[in-house]
Amino acid sequence: MYISKRGMRILDGNQPLVAAHYRCASDPWHPESNPKGYINFGTAENHLVFDLLKNRLNASPDIREHHTHYAELHGMSDFREALASYLTDYTGVKASAEHIVTATGSSAILDMLMYALCEAGEGMILPAPYYAGFDHDLKTRVQVEPVPAYTRPEDGYKLTLEVLQQALLHAGKRTIKVRGIIITNPNNPLGQTYDRETLEMIVKFAADHKLQIVADELYMNSVFGSQPYVSLAEVAAEAGADIHLVYGFAKDFALSGFKAGLLHSTNEKVLQVVRELAYFMPVSNATQQILINLLRDKDFVKHFTDENKRRLKSASDFTHALLDKAGIPAEPTDAGFFVWMNLSKWLDSETFEMEFQLYNFILEQARVNVMPGQFFHNAEPGWFRLCYARNEQMLETGIERIRTALHRLDEARLTIDPDSQSVSESE
């Protein structure tokens, strides 16, 4: 049977994050019924707050007859009004329902947005390390090229003007026309927020080079550290710049299974294109109504947000303490669900091939899924992302498994056989 070239390109694609997620889901750890199962620290989901959401989600969503028929495919007006109010409350920008398009998650939003902003083969700058799923979101259907702007651990992963200029220069050498820049704030996988000075630099850089600005702010209400969250949308508005803000319910509301995301754009032509594309990816009316009821209760949203931040900070502190006890260094964290840990001293050689072997060793021997830095386009091998929005027993068990596996490498002076996923003694 004939399969199109574009279809084969999708089949040839590989999402390691997704593959590892389903592998763990096929044999998940449970402290009593399956104590030897996989522990998944690789998927960025929040498992700490369902008790806060359960009653709210189980309450009647107030489904009426009109919900069973076609509605505006880019989002019911009541839904977009509720979203605009929420964004206004938490971003520092006056949001408008007329500037919002909804779709089935932030990946769907990015797919449509890239269709509007770029031709096939053109590029978007992304400060690296960046969320591994962006490669799939940008390249799979619309064939937009991610252009990494490499930040480095020795500089504290600081995003500078020089880093952005180098990325633009490198794209030019590859004959890639750069159309914009995607900023994830707070950053995934670093778990850190950008300060206002850096955001102002980004806006000026984009203006100087006539680049579109895309702000992925999925974790804006998962900030718990000393560095305050400042929305790139607020900074862009102050400079009079257009911006395309991407948001969703998967992270701050721990509702990844609801598949609901949004675009808030200040560019009407972009909105017109994305509204048309939303025909293919509408959020169900029932889901929208549940979320409308949730967002309209602003007292609940504030209580939930505050408690979520408190629990995330507690989990972050607990995880850092466990890693410190295990002798595993990690970057400080002030947002999100993840810690960026440095396992480079357990590499037999400082290569990404050896990093991948260590990843497989931990997955096979410790039965713990933590994602290697190469999936996030980190500049140097040896760094891994661990998602900690889990209960303390799982964190203790999983990190102890990692410690034990790494101790085996230390104690026996082992090296990972590059031709397999097994471990053998060094000669």
N, C-alpha and C positions, 0 to 999 in steps of 0.2 A: 504493500500500500504506500502511495506517495505521501510523504510528509514535507511540508514547505521548509525552505531554508530557515525562515524565521522560527518555525516550530522546532526544528532541530537545534537551533541556537539555544532555545529554552531548555531542551532536553540535555544539552551539553553543559548547561549551567550547573553550578554546585553551591548550595547554601549550607556550609558546614554547621552553622548555628542551628538550623532546622534539623539536620540529620542527627546531630548529637542530642537534641531535645527529644526526638521521638525514640531514640535508642534508650534513653533513660526512662521515658514514659512506658516502655515495654516491660520494664522490670524495676519499678520504683521502690526505693527504700521505705520501710516502715519499722519503727523501733521494736515492734512485737511480731507482726505477721511476716515481715521480710527484712530482717536486720542486715542481710548481706546484699540487698538491692542497691541499685545505682542512686547516688545522691547528686542531684542536678543543681550545681551552682553556676550553670552556664546561661540560663534563660533569665532575662531581666523582667521578672514578675514580682509583684508584692504579695506575699502570703501572710501579712501581719494584720490585716484590717477587715477581714470578712465579717467578723463579729459586729463591727460597727455598721456594716452595710446590709446585713442579712434581713433585718426587719423591714428596712426601707425598700429593698428589692422585692421582698415577698408580699408587700402591700399591693393592693389592686392598682394597676397602672391606669385605671380610668379609661379603658378602651371604649370608644364610641363607634357608631356605624361608619362615620367618615374615615376612621383609621383603617377600615377594611378595603378602602378604595384607593385609587391613585392619588397621591399628593404631589406637591412640588418635589421633583426628583433631586434637587440640590439642597433639600432640607425644608421641612414644614416651617412656616413663618414663626409659629410659637417657639419652635426649637431654636431657630436662629436668633430670636429675640432673647431667649434665656441664655444662649451662648454669648451673645454680645454683652449682656449684663455681667456675666461671670468674667469675661476678659477685661471689661472696664474696671471691675473691682480689683483684679489681681495683676494687671500688667502696667497700670499707670497711663493707659491710652484709652481715649474714648472710642470704643468699638461700635460698629454699626451692623445691624442684621443684614443690610443690603450689601455689605462687603464680605459676607460669609457664604461659603459653600461647604456642604457636608458630604462625606462619603464613608465607605466601609474601612475606616482606619487610616492612620497617617501614611502608610505605604501607598495606599490608593491615592491619597491626596498628592504625594510626591510624584507618583507616576503621571498623574494628570497635569501637575504643575510643570514638570519637565517637558511634557508635550507642548505646553504653551510657550515656554521660554527658550527652548533649544531646538536646533535641527539635529538630526542623527549625526553622530561623530563630533559634535561640539561638546564643550566641557564645563564642569562646575568645580570650583576650588572647594576643598574640604580640609580644614585643619586636622592633621593626623597626630595621634590615633583617633579614628572616627568609627562610629557604629558600623559593624560589619554588614548589616543589612542594606546600607546605602548602595553598595555595589549592585545588588540585585534590583533595588528600587529604581536606580538610574539606568542600568544597562540592559535589563532583560527585554523590555518591550520598546522603549523609546531610544535606546542606544546612545545615551548620553555618557560621556567619559568622566569618571571621577578624577580630579587632579589633586593628589595629596599635597598639603602644605605641612612639611614634617617639622613638628616640635620635638624637643629632645629632653630626656630625663635629667641630664646634667644642668639644664637651664630651668628645671622645674616645670617642664612642658609649657613654658611661656610662649604665647602667640605674639609675635612681633611683626612689625611692618616688613622687616627683612625676610622673614619666613614667607609671608604672602607674596612678596616680590619675586623670590626665588621660585615659587610654585608657578607664577605667571610666566616667568622666563623659561622654565622647563617645559611648560605646555607649548610655548611658541616654538621651541626646538623640535617638539613632536608634531608640529603643524596643527595643533588643536586650538580652535577658536574658543576662548573662554567667555561664557555668557554671564556668569554670576558666581556667587559664593554662598555656601550653606554653612551656617553656624549653629551648632547644637549647644544650647545654653539652658541649664547646666550640661556639662559635657558628659557624654557616654563614649568611652568607658572610664574616664578619669574620675568621675564623681566630684568635679570641681566646677565652680561658677566663674564667669568672666567678670572682671571689675569694669566700672564705667569707663575708665581711661582706655582700656582695650577695645571696648565696644565702639567708642568714639573713633578710634583709629580704624576699625573695620569699616565704619560708615564712610569715612573720608577716603579710604583706599578704594572702596567701591565707586564712589563718586568720581574720583580721579581717573579711573579706568572704565567708566561707564558700564559697571557691572550691576546686575540685579542682586538683591539681598534676600535670601531665604533664611528665616529664623525658625529652627526646630526647637520649640520650648516645651517639649512633652513633660519635662521634670520641673517645671517652674514652681510648683507647689510641693516639691519634695526636697526643699532646701532647709537644712537644719544647722549649718555651721556658722562661723563668725563672718564669712564673706556674704553680704546680703545679695539677694537676687535683684538684678536690674534687667528689665526686658529690653532686648535689642529693638523692639518695636517702639519703645519710648524714646530711645536715643535717636532712632531714625526719624521719628516724628519731629523731634526738636531740630533736626537738621533739614527738615523739609524733604526727606528722601522717601521714595516708594519702598515698601517692604511687604514681603509675603510671609505671614506668620502661620506656622503649622502647629496644630495642637490636637490632642485626642484624650480619650478616657482610659487608655490602657495603663498608664503609669500613675499619675497623681490620684486617680480614683480606683486603681487596681482592678479595672474592668477590661482586661485585654480580650476576653471572650465576647464582649459586646460589639466589637468591631465598629467603632464610631470615631471618626476624626473630622477635622475641619481645617479649612483655609480661610484666613482673614487677610485680604489683600487690599491695598490702596490703589491698585491699577485696574481700571474698569475693563480694558481690553483683555487682560489676563482673566478677570472674573468671567467675562463672556465666554471665553474658550472653556474654562473649567466647568462652568455651569452646563454647557453642552455635553461635556464628557461625563458629568455626574449621572447622566442617563444610564450609564452602564454599571454604576457602583453605588446605588442609593442605600441609605440606612433604612431599615424597616421602620414603618410607622409605629409599631408597638415599642421598639427599642427607643425611638425618639420620645415617645410619651413617658416612658419610665424615667428617662434622663431629664425631661422637662420638669417632672414632679420633684426630682432630686434637686435640680439647680434652683428651683423657685424657693426652696426652703433654705434661705441664706444662713439662718442660725445653725442648721444642721451642717451645711457645707463648711462653715467656719470651724465648728467643733470637730468635724471629721478631719479637716486639713491640719488643725493644730495637733490633734492626737496622732495623726499619721506621722507628722514631723517628729513628734516626741518618740514614737516607737522606732522610726528609722534611725534616729540618733542613738538610741539605746542599742539597737542591733549593730550599728556601725562601731560604736565603742566596744561592744562585746567581741565583735569580730577582730578588731585591731588588737585587743588584748590577747585573744587566742593566737593570732599570728605572731605577735611579739614573743609570747611564751614558747612558740614552736620555732623561733629563730628565723622567721620569714619576714623580710622587710617589705613595707608597703608605703605607697604615697598617702598623704593625709586626704581625708574625705570630708566634704561638707554638703553633699547633695546626692540624690539618686539612690540606687540600690546596690552599688558595687564598690569594690575596693580593687585597686590596681597594684598587684603584688609582684615583687621581683624575685624570680627563681633562677636568675642567670648563673648563680654560683653552682647550680646543679647541672649545668650544661657541660658536656665533655669538650665541646668546642663552641665558639660564639657564632653559630650559624642558625638560620631559620630552619634548616633541615633538622638540626639537633633539637631545636625548640619543639618542632612538630613531633619528634620521637618522644620527648619528655611529656608532651600533652597526651599522646597515646599510652605511654607508660602509666601515667596517673589515672587515665580513664580505665585501663585494663586491670592494673594491679590494685589500685586503691578504690576503683569503681566510683570515682568522683569526676564530674564533668566541670572543668574550669577552662575558659577559652584562652588560647594563646594569642599573644600580641600581633602575630602576623595576620590574623583574621581581621584585625582593626588597623592594619597598615602602620603598625608601630615602626619607628626608625631603627630600633635595635632589638635583637632577639633576647628572650628570657623573661619577658613580662607577660602576666596572665591576669584576666579579669575574673573575679569571684563575686557572684551576686549573693548578698547577705540578707535579703528581706525574707528570712526563714525563721522558724522557731529555734530556740537556743539549743535544744537537744540535737537537732539536725546539724547546726553549726559546729557544735562540739564534736560530734561523731565524724563529720566530713573533714574538718581541719585536722583532727587526730589521724584519720586515715592518710591524709596528704603528708603529715609530719612523719608517720611511720614509713611510708613509701620513700620519702626523701632520705630518711635516716638509713634505710637499706643502701641507698646509693653512697652515702658518706661512709658507713661502717665497713662495707665490703669493698670500697673503692671500685664501684661498678661503673660500667659504661653501657650505654644503650646501643645494642646492635643495630646499625642503620638498615640492615636487610630484613629486620623483623621487628615486632613489638615486644620482644623478650629482652631479658637482661642477662648479661654475661660478665664474668670477671675480666678486668683489664690484664693484658699480658705485661 
